[in-house]
């Protein structure tokens, strides 16, 4: 029996993936003729609304199977789910999505998702086909310039490359107040190196004044941290980067500020009394104080990070209004904002953020931190509309990261393909081709550590600090990292390199994943391989916004095709098995040549164990 429904094929679903509002969509189900089907129905489901039942019409038969089809019109952006139901002499039976696959199965009640987005959805072209480089500013490069006006409670380190402080102080508090003094001028000095990786976008972790080395506890939104440099230094960095074809985006941290800030001023560092000590402070209504007037809500219960009220008019105006925080940094040279914990911000505030970002130009990039599928995420009491065309441009692609790591550690090819295909089907193309495809960030273990077989889960900081990776484990980790990079660079979206991953940095969780860049001690094997992939990505425009077609996913091996009319195709095979395999090509691929990894042989390609092959048209 044929698959009843396959949303990746236009014969079953006339528009692949998400659908623009105002379009007509045809859906077609194939069923065995001997089922004796008398009626077939499409069932559309929407949150908090009654299901809509749409009768399907009989289309045709080949004597063995028959086809039922219907056309639907989708007038406005929304999130829908759907499945089918047929009737015969034995009653009613559903056709739904398989639990481990996107293919239709008889008797399944699982639903497919249908994302309907605004036809006006447009994201910046410059980021499509590009490469992102993420920098944790304190740890990338120190210019060597003497620091002035440094707060007395900061510890300035002169031992670049040594372990960040991870122990709590005598009061049991982890202060994150040791600094290796990475700065804007240091980053600017390394722009030629960054450009050599094919990078066209640098994402900087927070740069505003703050009193911890991670700077997510903002102290002054309109002032760069003194250790990083001046506003002139920041603008110089942006200008120098632009000359090399690189744009810079910065972290926007708006769900909370620091308790030690000009706005909250809990510890009296600033001359202004601040919200904590003065009920008459203009900043008081920015925060969520409890009835006693002293206790307050904080981000994830961390009292150094008091939560803001994003729906407060004065706060939202300060951030998003004319000449507000967003205008301030974009006018200074930034080309976009990465929104910290975007899913914890209300829709009304996100709408204003988008207005502020795009007020500075349609080419400004608005990226959100969402760890799950951003099209069906539930937070703030309902489904979010991040990617329906009027909020975010795109999001950090944690689902791809998890799928890649899971496959390389556990070899489940079917689960990998189902996870990847789900995102590709759910995300509008404008979001899909601007996703940040990262393998690691400041919030995760280093990718090489994970792929070397080291688990950091549940381990104390002391244990993590003492973690040593054996030479044999590291060698295997490097090998697997190459496959991970291949996937990151060839799947839809924009590959992102977390500083140092390209030269073999290791480390468990915060702060061990935030070490100093090892200038002069780089792993050149990984670095050169990353540059090869960057060159390949630059040479094949199909990787910019081409379609994705899953070819196979079974027995520890996945294969997929990137294609676009008039462009050379890219075919990727990842062999997770320990043994060398011969992967036999479809008849329309037998003229392809291997351009990285693999050896063409007859009608197939030979791929070593735990390795890969990338092929393209002759």
Secondary structure, DSSP 8 states (H G I E B T S, - for coil): ---S--TTSTTTBSS-SSEETTEEEEEEEEEEGGG---EEEEEEE-TTS--EEEEEEEEEE-SSEEEEEEEEEE-S-EEEEEEEEEEETTEEEEEEE-TTSSSEEET----EEEEEE-TT----GGGTT-EEEEE-GGGT--------S--TT-EE---TTS----S--TTS-----EE----HHHHHHTHHHHHTTT--EEEE---EEESSTT--SEEEEEEE-TTT--HHHHHHHHHHHHHTT-EEEEEE--SB--SSSTTT-TT--SSS-HHHH-TT-TTGGGB-B-TTSS-B-BGGG-TTSBBB-TT-HHHHHHHHSTTSHHHHHHHTT--EEEETTGGGS-HHHHHHHHHHHHHT-TT-EEEE--SS-TTS-EETTEE--TTSSSS-SEEB-HHHHHHHHHHHHH--HHHHHHHHHHHHHHS-HHHHTT-EEES--TTS--HHHHHTT---TT--HHHHHT----HHHHHHHHHHHHHHHHHHHHSSSEEEEETTGGGT----STTTTS----TT---HHHHHHHHHHHHHHHH-THHHH-EEEEEEEETTEEEEEEE-TTS--EEEEEE-SSS-EEEE--GGGTT-EEEESSEEETTEEEE-TTEEEEEE--
